[in-house]
Each structure stands twice: as C-alpha cells, then as structure tokens.
Amino acid sequence: LALALALPSVALENGLARTPPMGWMSWERFRCNVDCQADPRNCISEQLFFEMADRLAEDGWRELGYEYINIDDCWSAKQRDAAGQLVPDPKRFPSGIKALADYVHAKGLKLGIYGDLGIFTCGGYPGTMLENVKQDAQTFAAWGVDMLKLDGCYSSAEEQAKGYPEMARALNATGRPIVYSCSWPAYQGGLPPKVNYTILAEICNLWRNYDDIEDSWDSVLSIVDWFFTNQDVLQPAAGPGHWNDPDMLIIGNFGLSYEQSRSQMALWTVMAAPLLMSTDLRTISPSAKEILQNRLMIQINQDPLGIQGRRIVKEKSHIEVFLRPLSQAASALVFFSRRTDMPFHYTTSLAKLHFPEDAVYEVQDVYVGKIVGALKTADNFSVVINPSGVVMWYLRPVALPLHPWHVVGQQAPGEGFRPALL
C-alpha cells in the first residue's frame, strides 16, 4: 500500500517540534555495541546515556537548545516480559528506563527512545507489531519518554500504512507530549506517488526520508544530492511541527575534515533539519564543538517561520548556492564548493540570486562573525570558498523596497527559479 492512500484524519495535534528538534542520538557513533564486558565505556548502556546527559547539561549544549538524549536501537532485552511489555536489557540498563528518564529530566533535558514497526528492530530486538502499538505507546509514556523514533525494519508496506498512523493516535491517547519521528518514507523510497507528504505531515513531527548517514563525506554528499535534487517535493512538506530529517550530524567523529564539518552544519541548517548530534561528547574536539555550538547558526536553524531552504544556483565551476528565507525579512545564504583543488573566488550579486531590487542588507558571516553593512542588491561581491567548504551569510534588511518578498505571499528569492548551470 502506498502512503498515498487516503487515510482517516489522524492529525498529530501535539503542538510539539515547532522548530527542528535538537539533541544527541546514539546510533551513528555507537551503533549496536552491546559488549559491555569488553567495551564498557562505549556500549549501549544506561551509563553511556547518563554520561551524555551530564555533558549536554554541563558543557553548554542545553542552553543552546540541544535538549534531547535519544536512545537508538539495541536497548531492550531480547524478549518481551510475561505481560508482553518491552523491557530494557537488565544487565545494561539495570536501573530501568524510567530512572534514566528521571535523571535526564532532572538535568533539564528530555529522553528519546527507539522502536521499530515490525517483527524485529533493525538490530534484531523485539519490534512493535500492530497488536503491540497501543501497549508500547503506553509503556513509553509511563516511562516518561519525550520522543519516539519508530523505524520500519521487518515490516511490509501494508503494515506501515496501518501502523504509523496508529502509533500517532496511540501516542496522542497517552496524554503525554511525545515527539514522533517516523522512518516510514525512507522505506517507501521517499518520493511520490508512494509517499504522500501532506498525509505524513499530519501523522509525524519529523521523518527520515532517505538512507542512514555513515561517517564519511561521500555519505553526506549523497544525502545532500538526494534532498536538493528532490527539493520541489520535499521543501513544501517541512514547517513548524513537521520536518524532513536528513539524519544525524556526524561532526566530531572520524570521517569529516574541518571544512566538511562546517559544510554539514551549514547545509543541515539551511534544510531546517533536526540537529541531532551523534558523537562522543566526552572527547569532542574544541573545533567540532565550536561548529556545533555556533549561536547564529542555531538561531537560523531554529527560525520560527520554519521554511526549508533551497538550492538556487548550481555552477559549472562546482559552486552551489543555497538560500533559506527567515523571519523579519532576513535570509541565510550558503555558498558551497564541491571543488577538490584550491580555494575558489566566487563572484555574484544578490540581484543574480533573485533578491528584490533596491534592497540593502547588513551581512554577517555566520562562522567568522564579521559584519558587513550596506550591501545593495545590485552590488557585485566575491567570497572565497575552500574545497568541500562553505561560506555562510546571514542577511538582515536595512532598507527594503515597497513590496519585500516576505510580505507578498512569502515569495522568496529564488522561488520558482530552477538551478541553472551558468
């Protein structure tokens, strides 16, 4: 069954995730490491989540909005209990999930957990069959869970078409506010006609559209390529309460250079993506931490309008330009280099990027912090972009024409403008 099938109205109506969720998730960095005897520091255990909660609370993350500590796969025992309930692995989570949630809440944070709509989870642990949906929702609520990621391994398209909306209803019925992250579209290829994003936005707060991220630049690029190639479908689906999720931030791990780390952060921000880090916050480098804690970047990501950005230029020189409209007639621009040779001097103007005529902007470099005032739409300017790197700008209008694009039906610069090879 396609997602496109007409479903009864199952609007989530939970009022949550009005801006993209921010926090930490275990999967990409720690996977399904359950060998706590050989590797106690890095296995999926309550100790790992206690320690990450401490880091979020004590190292400046929480104040910036990183509030979710999300358990991914491989947390449970291999069987449900006698009452049919999911239970945590008793050796790795001896205190139980409720105690972990209490600890996380006492730190001013929120706890996320993982389930899978199928016979098994992707890691081979008990899944949530259709007959378990209500019971599992009630279990998670009783434990004090604040977010559920529901995966889709070992389930059919028919089961997904029934189960994902059913879980939305079941979570609502618990009375506990639980952000709902769906993997449904990723299992249906992410695109119409199999995926109906209008329906999806009524069921889920965020959803995985595409492949799992791996710790490599190739993986980041494959995600960026898919999202922006399909931006005409994906971009209108995002907004307050319902977000496209290109998967975790891998900044601070092993696969990305400094420039590539800055690029992932900027491109995820322009996509209005959830900012869910998957790295070891106990050992993160100062440079990776600086990227992830960039206040202006986070302000842009969390913009209350919630408009997902678009790629508006794709040059033969392997430079691409992305634009995200923001509240108060501001904008974010990302100049991204796919070059692998040397820093590139890229010259353009706001007029060429379809900004309104006769406007004047104050420009702030998001990473450097430097402010340049009084850039007119017609002025040519140059940016120097490092290989696989970005230059990111935050533009505030200081003088606007009579009909700025934010006023006229949210018509953004570059809207309706297809990326052209120039």
Secondary structure as UniProt FT lines:
FT   TURN            3..4
FT   STRAND          22..25
FT   HELIX           27..30
FT   TURN            31..32
FT   TURN            36..38
FT   TURN            40..42
FT   HELIX           46..58
FT   HELIX           61..64
FT   STRAND          68..70
FT   TURN            82..83
FT   TURN            90..92
FT   TURN            94..95
FT   HELIX           97..106
FT   TURN            107..108
FT   STRAND          110..116
FT   TURN            122..123
FT   HELIX           130..132
FT   HELIX           133..143
FT   STRAND          147..151
FT   TURN            153..154
FT   HELIX           157..174
FT   STRAND          179..182
FT   HELIX           184..187
FT   TURN            188..189
FT   TURN            192..194
FT   HELIX           197..203
FT   STRAND          206..208
FT   HELIX           217..229
FT   HELIX           231..234
FT   HELIX           235..237
FT   TURN            240..241
FT   STRAND          242..245
FT   TURN            251..252
FT   HELIX           258..270
FT   TURN            271..272
FT   STRAND          275..277
FT   TURN            281..283
FT   HELIX           286..292
FT   HELIX           295..301
FT   TURN            304..305
FT   STRAND          310..314
FT   TURN            316..317
FT   STRAND          319..325
FT   HELIX           327..329
FT   STRAND          331..337
FT   STRAND          344..349
FT   TURN            350..354
FT   TURN            357..358
FT   STRAND          360..365
FT   TURN            366..368
FT   STRAND          371..376
FT   TURN            377..378
FT   STRAND          380..385
FT   TURN            387..388
FT   STRAND          390..399
FT   TURN            405..410
FT   TURN            413..416
//
